[in-house]
Amino acid sequence: MSNKSKDKEVVKEIHLKQNLSPIWVDNINIGVREDGICFLRFMTRLPEGVVEQVQLMTSKEHIKKFIEVLSSSIKYTSTKNDSND
C-alpha cells in the first residue's frame, strides 16, 4: 500500500473507553531514539512532588501529526525556525 493510500485510510470504528477519567498534566518529557521512535512521559505537579501520569511510545511521524492537530485546534502557529527535523 502506498503512503498516499495509507493517509486516506478510513477508520471504520472508534472504540472509546467510557470509564476512563481525564487526568491533568503539567509537563511532557520526550525522548527520541535513532530509529524514529519517540517515548513520551506526561507529568503532573502535586504538593508532594511530580507524578508521572502516562507513558507512551509512537513514531516521529505520528508526533508530527499530533503537533499539527493540536496546533490547529488551539489556533497556534510556531514562531521557531522549523529547519530541524
Protein Blocks (a to p, Z undefined) as FASTA:
>chain_A
ZZklmmmpccfbdcddfkbccdddfbdcddddfkopacdddddddfkbccdfbdcdddfk
lmmmmmmmmmmmnopacfbdckbZZ
